[in-house]
Amino acid sequence: MKRVDRKRRKVRLWVALGFISWTAIIVMANGRTKDKEFSAEENRILATKPEAAPDTIINGKFMGQYEEYKSDQFLGRDFWVSVKTNVDLLMGKRDSNGVFQGKDGYLMEEIAVLDEVAHKENMDAVTAFAARYPDLKMHMLIAPNAANILKEKLPAFATTEDQNAQLKRTEEIASKAGIQWIDVSKVLKEHKDEEIYYRTDHHWTTKGAYYAFQEAAESLGIASEELITFSPYTVSEEFNGTLSATSGYERARREKIDIYLPKQNDTEVVVNYVEEKEKSASMYSSEKLKEKDKYGMFLNGNHALVDIKTTSEKNGRLLVLKDSYANCFVPFLTPYYREIVLVDPRYYYGDLDDLIEEDRITDVLFLYNGNTFFTDNNLSGVLESE
């Protein structure tokens, strides 16, 4: 009996020593490994080592930042994230970091809870903005998200917020302010069996944006006989989007990205990235196709202010207040406007009133996806008159 006890103690000792040694190796390796600034797998900037200061130590902020830093910089992080995701799947879990793993390989962002305070501030600002510019033709297009349109692809027993109610509520306020509401939910539902949303990314595809544009054309004052036919061209078949990066699901899946080019009357453009002081003769950046987030090839990603001059014979000058859903939508507009000015309120700090006057704006389009618009806290600040 004593011999058995001694053997057990030895086993426990070796296990303890092994655990301590392994922990020591990990700690030393972490200490010697250079911090990474960006995770290509998760497609996000990683936390860096925080600076300690008396006030941040006292209020606990430093410890929170340090824990986030150690979590982001942990040795083999991508491997352990993958392991956790696979274990969760085996346990039957079908959501991770706000992303559902749906049917047929679809990853879908949860429908966001409407931020009551921010939404009221935004719509109050939109209403005041419309009253300030009664001569401008204003339109609003809030694109529904995949979890709304592709409900049948959600995992079993998944529940989401009622985005249709959010859209209806916003439509009522916008319409009362004299803003033309553009409803694209119906046309997207009619084409829900097609590739209108990416499977691994939160954006609609260019095909989805094209259907939305065709629906929006009449509201924008584009006559049916003026509509130009566009054809798709595949520019990448290696896209794995942000929802895959965020959730850890479907990391091996690759999707195609298409651009749509006019069959006739190709409008020439000069794209001016104002703050970056860069110009381009194309709305597409082939360099972005070499990066993880290939959706950035549309308009070279997100920028505070972009000014697009076209060779269109039309005289309209359109201001688009937008998020990234607009990036693959805007190319469809270029044959119909002399100038298109894009403002992303998340990054823009200029004076919008001055911009409208200087660029002689005639039309305004608010173009967002629902999840961004219903939680946004930037638009009101940009719209308010100083």
C-alpha positions as CSV (number, residue, x, y, z in Angstrom):
1,M,0.0,0.0,0.0
2,K,2.8,2.4,0.9
3,R,4.5,1.5,-2.3
4,V,1.4,2.5,-4.3
5,D,1.1,5.8,-2.3
6,R,4.7,6.6,-3.1
7,K,4.1,5.9,-6.8
8,R,1.1,8.1,-6.8
9,R,3.1,10.9,-5.2
10,K,5.8,10.6,-7.8
11,V,3.2,10.8,-10.6
12,R,1.7,13.9,-9.0
13,L,5.1,15.4,-8.6
14,W,6.1,14.8,-12.2
15,V,2.7,16.2,-13.4
16,A,3.2,19.3,-11.3
17,L,6.8,19.7,-12.5
18,G,5.7,19.2,-16.1
19,F,2.9,21.8,-15.7
20,I,5.3,24.3,-14.0
21,S,8.0,23.7,-16.6
22,W,5.4,24.2,-19.5
23,T,4.1,27.4,-17.9
24,A,7.6,28.7,-17.5
25,I,8.4,28.0,-21.1
26,I,5.3,29.8,-22.3
27,V,6.0,32.8,-20.0
28,M,9.6,33.0,-21.3
29,A,8.6,32.5,-24.9
30,N,5.9,35.2,-24.5
31,G,8.5,37.5,-23.0
32,R,10.9,37.0,-25.9
33,T,8.4,37.0,-28.7
34,K,8.0,40.4,-30.4
35,D,4.5,41.8,-30.1
36,K,2.3,41.6,-33.2
37,E,0.5,44.8,-34.3
38,F,-2.1,43.1,-36.5
39,S,-3.8,39.7,-36.7
40,A,-4.3,38.7,-40.3
41,E,-6.5,35.7,-39.2
42,E,-8.8,38.0,-37.1
43,N,-8.4,41.0,-39.4
44,R,-7.9,43.5,-36.6
45,I,-5.3,45.5,-34.8
46,L,-4.1,43.8,-31.6
47,A,-3.7,45.5,-28.2
48,T,-0.2,46.8,-27.4
49,K,1.5,47.0,-24.0
50,P,-0.1,49.8,-22.0
51,E,1.8,52.5,-20.2
52,A,1.3,52.5,-16.4
53,A,0.3,55.7,-14.8
54,P,-0.9,56.5,-11.3
55,D,-4.5,57.4,-12.4
56,T,-5.0,54.4,-14.6
57,I,-3.7,52.1,-11.9
58,I,-6.0,53.6,-9.3
59,N,-9.1,53.5,-11.5
60,G,-8.4,49.9,-12.7
61,K,-8.1,50.9,-16.3
62,F,-4.4,49.8,-16.6
63,M,-5.2,46.3,-15.4
64,G,-8.0,46.0,-18.0
65,Q,-5.7,47.2,-20.7
66,Y,-3.0,44.9,-19.6
67,E,-5.2,41.8,-19.5
68,E,-6.4,42.7,-23.1
69,Y,-2.8,43.1,-24.1
70,K,-1.7,39.7,-22.7
71,S,-4.7,38.0,-24.3
72,D,-4.0,39.5,-27.7
73,Q,-0.2,38.8,-27.6
74,F,-0.4,35.3,-26.1
75,L,1.9,32.8,-27.9
76,G,0.1,30.8,-30.5
77,R,-3.1,32.8,-30.1
78,D,-4.4,32.0,-33.6
79,F,-4.0,28.3,-32.8
80,W,-5.8,28.5,-29.5
81,V,-8.6,30.6,-30.9
82,S,-9.1,27.9,-33.6
83,V,-9.1,25.1,-30.9
84,K,-11.7,27.0,-28.8
85,T,-14.0,27.5,-31.9
86,N,-13.8,23.8,-32.8
87,V,-14.6,22.7,-29.2
88,D,-17.6,25.1,-29.1
89,L,-18.9,23.6,-32.4
90,L,-18.6,20.1,-30.9
91,M,-20.5,21.3,-27.9
92,G,-23.3,22.5,-30.2
93,K,-22.7,26.2,-29.9
94,R,-23.5,28.1,-33.1
95,D,-22.5,31.7,-32.3
96,S,-19.3,33.4,-31.5
97,N,-18.5,37.0,-30.8
98,G,-21.8,38.2,-32.2
99,V,-21.7,36.0,-35.3
100,F,-24.1,33.1,-36.1
101,Q,-22.8,30.0,-37.9
102,G,-25.8,29.5,-40.2
103,K,-26.7,26.9,-42.8
104,D,-24.9,26.4,-46.1
105,G,-21.7,28.0,-44.8
106,Y,-23.4,31.4,-44.1
107,L,-21.9,33.5,-41.2
108,M,-24.3,36.2,-40.1
109,E,-23.8,39.1,-37.8
110,E,-26.4,39.3,-35.1
111,I,-29.0,42.1,-35.6
112,A,-27.9,45.0,-33.5
113,V,-30.1,46.4,-30.7
114,L,-31.2,49.9,-31.7
115,D,-29.3,52.5,-29.6
116,E,-32.3,54.7,-28.5
117,V,-30.2,57.8,-27.6
118,A,-28.0,57.7,-30.7
119,H,-30.8,57.0,-33.0
120,K,-32.9,59.9,-31.7
121,E,-29.9,62.3,-32.0
122,N,-29.2,61.1,-35.5
123,M,-32.8,61.4,-36.8
124,D,-33.2,64.7,-35.1
125,A,-30.1,65.9,-36.9
126,V,-31.3,64.4,-40.2
127,T,-34.6,66.2,-39.8
128,A,-32.9,69.5,-39.0
129,F,-30.5,69.0,-41.9
130,A,-33.4,68.4,-44.3
131,A,-35.1,71.6,-43.1
132,R,-31.9,73.5,-43.5
133,Y,-31.6,72.5,-47.2
134,P,-35.2,72.4,-48.6
135,D,-33.9,72.7,-52.2
136,L,-31.7,69.6,-52.0
137,K,-33.3,66.3,-53.1
138,M,-32.6,63.9,-50.2
139,H,-32.9,60.1,-50.1
140,M,-32.2,57.5,-47.5
141,L,-31.3,53.8,-48.1
142,I,-30.7,51.6,-45.1
143,A,-29.7,48.1,-46.3
144,P,-31.1,45.2,-44.2
145,N,-28.5,42.8,-42.9
146,A,-28.2,39.1,-43.9
147,A,-29.7,37.8,-40.7
148,N,-32.9,39.8,-41.7
149,I,-33.1,38.8,-45.3
150,L,-31.8,35.2,-45.0
151,K,-33.6,34.2,-41.8
152,E,-34.0,30.6,-43.0
153,K,-30.2,30.3,-43.0
154,L,-29.9,31.1,-39.3
155,P,-29.1,28.2,-37.0
156,A,-31.9,26.4,-35.2
157,F,-33.5,28.3,-32.3
158,A,-31.5,31.5,-33.1
159,T,-33.4,34.7,-32.1
160,T,-32.7,38.1,-33.5
161,E,-33.8,41.7,-33.0
162,D,-36.7,42.9,-35.2
163,Q,-34.8,44.9,-37.8
164,N,-37.9,45.4,-39.9
165,A,-39.4,47.4,-37.0
166,Q,-36.2,49.4,-36.8
167,L,-36.4,50.2,-40.5
168,K,-40.1,51.1,-40.4
169,R,-39.5,53.4,-37.5
170,T,-36.7,55.2,-39.3
171,E,-38.7,55.4,-42.5
172,E,-41.5,57.2,-40.8
173,I,-39.2,59.9,-39.3
174,A,-37.3,60.3,-42.6
175,S,-40.5,60.6,-44.7
176,K,-42.0,63.1,-42.3
177,A,-38.8,65.2,-42.8
178,G,-39.4,65.1,-46.6
179,I,-36.6,62.6,-47.3
180,Q,-37.3,60.0,-50.0
181,W,-37.1,56.5,-48.4
182,I,-35.7,53.8,-50.6
183,D,-36.9,50.4,-49.5
184,V,-34.6,47.6,-50.8
185,S,-35.9,44.8,-48.5
186,K,-38.4,43.5,-51.0
187,V,-36.0,43.2,-53.9
188,L,-33.4,41.5,-51.8
189,K,-35.9,39.0,-50.5
190,E,-36.9,38.3,-54.1
191,H,-33.3,37.3,-54.8
192,K,-32.4,35.7,-51.5
193,D,-31.5,32.4,-53.2
194,E,-28.7,34.2,-55.1
195,E,-25.4,35.4,-53.8
196,I,-26.5,38.7,-52.5
197,Y,-24.5,38.5,-49.2
198,Y,-21.1,37.1,-48.7
199,R,-20.9,33.9,-46.6
200,T,-17.9,35.0,-44.5
201,D,-18.3,38.8,-44.5
202,H,-20.9,41.3,-43.2
203,H,-21.3,43.1,-46.5
204,W,-23.7,42.6,-49.3
205,T,-22.1,41.4,-52.5
206,T,-21.8,43.5,-55.6
207,K,-24.8,41.6,-57.0
208,G,-26.8,42.5,-53.9
209,A,-25.8,46.1,-54.3
210,Y,-26.7,46.0,-58.0
211,Y,-30.2,44.8,-57.3
212,A,-30.5,47.5,-54.7
213,F,-29.3,50.2,-57.2
214,Q,-31.9,49.0,-59.7
215,E,-34.6,49.4,-57.1
216,A,-33.3,52.8,-56.1
217,A,-32.9,54.2,-59.6
218,E,-36.4,55.6,-59.9
219,S,-36.4,57.3,-56.5
220,L,-33.0,58.9,-57.5
221,G,-34.6,60.3,-60.6
222,I,-32.9,58.0,-63.0
223,A,-35.4,57.1,-65.8
224,S,-35.7,53.4,-66.8
225,E,-34.7,54.2,-70.4
226,E,-31.4,55.7,-69.0
227,L,-30.4,52.6,-67.1
228,I,-27.2,51.1,-68.3
229,T,-26.6,47.4,-68.2
230,F,-23.7,46.2,-66.1
231,S,-21.9,42.8,-66.3
232,P,-20.0,41.0,-63.5
233,Y,-16.3,40.3,-63.7
234,T,-14.6,38.2,-61.1
235,V,-11.5,39.8,-59.6
236,S,-10.7,37.4,-56.8
237,E,-11.7,33.9,-55.7
238,E,-9.7,34.0,-52.4
239,F,-11.9,36.2,-50.2
240,N,-12.4,35.2,-46.6
241,G,-14.2,38.0,-44.8
242,T,-14.4,39.8,-41.4
243,L,-17.1,37.5,-39.9
244,S,-14.9,34.5,-40.4
245,A,-12.0,36.5,-38.7
246,T,-14.2,37.6,-35.8
247,S,-15.9,34.3,-35.1
248,G,-13.2,31.8,-36.1
249,Y,-15.8,29.9,-38.2
250,E,-15.3,29.0,-41.9
251,R,-11.6,30.1,-42.0
252,A,-10.9,27.7,-44.9
253,R,-13.8,29.0,-47.0
254,R,-12.9,31.1,-50.0
255,E,-15.4,33.3,-51.9
256,K,-15.3,35.3,-55.1
257,I,-15.5,39.1,-55.4
258,D,-17.0,40.5,-58.5
259,I,-17.0,44.0,-59.9
260,Y,-19.7,45.2,-62.3
261,L,-18.7,47.1,-65.4
262,P,-21.0,48.8,-67.9
263,K,-21.6,47.1,-71.2
264,Q,-21.6,50.4,-73.0
265,N,-20.9,54.1,-72.3
266,D,-18.2,53.5,-69.7
267,T,-18.0,56.7,-67.7
268,E,-14.4,57.8,-66.9
269,V,-13.7,59.0,-63.4
270,V,-11.1,60.8,-61.3
271,V,-11.2,59.6,-57.7
272,N,-9.7,62.1,-55.3
273,Y,-8.9,60.8,-51.8
274,V,-8.9,64.3,-50.3
275,E,-7.2,63.9,-46.9
276,E,-4.7,61.4,-48.3
277,K,-3.9,63.8,-51.2
278,E,-4.1,60.8,-53.6
279,K,-5.9,60.5,-57.0
280,S,-6.9,57.5,-59.1
281,A,-8.5,56.9,-62.4
282,S,-10.3,53.8,-61.0
283,M,-12.8,53.1,-58.2
284,Y,-11.0,49.8,-57.6
285,S,-7.7,49.1,-55.9
286,S,-6.0,45.9,-57.1
287,E,-3.4,46.2,-54.4
288,K,-6.1,45.5,-51.8
289,L,-6.7,42.1,-53.4
290,K,-3.3,41.1,-52.0
291,E,-4.4,41.8,-48.4
292,K,-6.6,39.9,-46.0
293,D,-9.6,42.2,-46.2
294,K,-10.1,42.1,-50.0
295,Y,-13.4,44.0,-49.8
296,G,-11.2,47.1,-49.4
297,M,-10.6,47.0,-53.1
298,F,-13.8,48.9,-53.5
299,L,-12.9,52.6,-53.4
300,N,-9.6,51.6,-51.7
301,G,-11.4,51.0,-48.3
302,N,-12.9,53.6,-46.0
303,H,-11.9,57.3,-46.1
304,A,-13.2,60.4,-44.5
305,L,-13.8,62.3,-47.8
306,V,-13.7,61.1,-51.4
307,D,-14.5,63.3,-54.4
308,I,-15.3,61.5,-57.6
309,K,-15.4,63.6,-60.8
310,T,-17.0,61.9,-63.8
311,T,-17.5,62.5,-67.5
312,S,-21.3,62.1,-67.2
313,E,-23.4,64.5,-69.3
314,K,-25.7,64.9,-66.3
315,N,-25.4,68.0,-64.1
316,G,-26.3,66.5,-60.7
317,R,-23.8,66.6,-57.8
318,L,-24.5,63.9,-55.2
319,L,-23.4,63.9,-51.6
320,V,-23.3,60.4,-50.1
321,L,-23.2,60.1,-46.3
322,K,-22.2,56.5,-45.9
323,D,-20.6,53.4,-44.3
324,S,-18.8,50.7,-46.2
325,Y,-21.9,49.2,-47.7
326,A,-21.8,52.2,-50.1
327,N,-18.3,51.3,-51.4
328,C,-19.6,48.7,-53.9
329,F,-22.8,50.6,-54.6
330,V,-21.4,53.9,-55.7
331,P,-19.8,52.7,-59.0
332,F,-23.3,52.2,-60.3
333,L,-24.1,55.9,-59.8
334,T,-21.2,57.3,-61.8
335,P,-23.0,57.5,-65.2
336,Y,-25.8,59.6,-63.7
337,Y,-23.9,62.4,-61.8
338,R,-21.3,64.9,-62.7
339,E,-19.7,64.7,-59.3
340,I,-20.2,62.3,-56.3
341,V,-18.8,63.3,-52.9
342,L,-18.5,60.6,-50.3
343,V,-18.4,61.5,-46.6
344,D,-17.9,58.8,-43.9
345,P,-19.0,60.4,-40.6
346,R,-16.9,57.9,-38.6
347,Y,-13.8,59.7,-39.9
348,Y,-14.9,63.1,-41.2
349,Y,-14.3,66.2,-39.1
350,G,-14.8,68.9,-41.7
351,D,-17.7,71.4,-42.1
352,L,-20.4,69.8,-44.1
353,D,-22.2,73.1,-44.8
354,D,-19.0,74.5,-46.4
355,L,-18.6,71.3,-48.4
356,I,-22.2,71.5,-49.8
357,E,-21.7,75.1,-50.8
358,E,-18.2,74.6,-52.4
359,D,-19.2,71.5,-54.3
360,R,-22.6,72.9,-55.4
361,I,-24.4,69.7,-54.1
362,T,-27.8,69.1,-55.6
363,D,-28.7,65.7,-54.1
364,V,-28.0,63.8,-50.9
365,L,-28.1,60.1,-50.2
366,F,-27.8,58.5,-46.8
367,L,-26.5,54.9,-47.4
368,Y,-25.8,52.6,-44.5
369,N,-26.4,49.0,-43.5
370,G,-28.9,48.6,-40.6
371,N,-26.5,47.4,-38.0
372,T,-24.2,50.4,-38.4
373,F,-27.0,53.0,-38.7
374,F,-29.0,51.8,-35.7
375,T,-25.9,52.0,-33.4
376,D,-24.1,54.9,-35.0
377,N,-23.1,57.9,-32.9
378,N,-21.2,59.9,-35.5
379,L,-23.8,61.1,-38.0
380,S,-25.5,63.7,-35.8
381,G,-22.2,65.5,-35.1
382,V,-21.4,65.8,-38.8
383,L,-24.9,67.1,-39.8
384,E,-25.3,69.7,-37.0
385,S,-24.7,73.3,-38.2
386,E,-21.9,75.1,-36.3
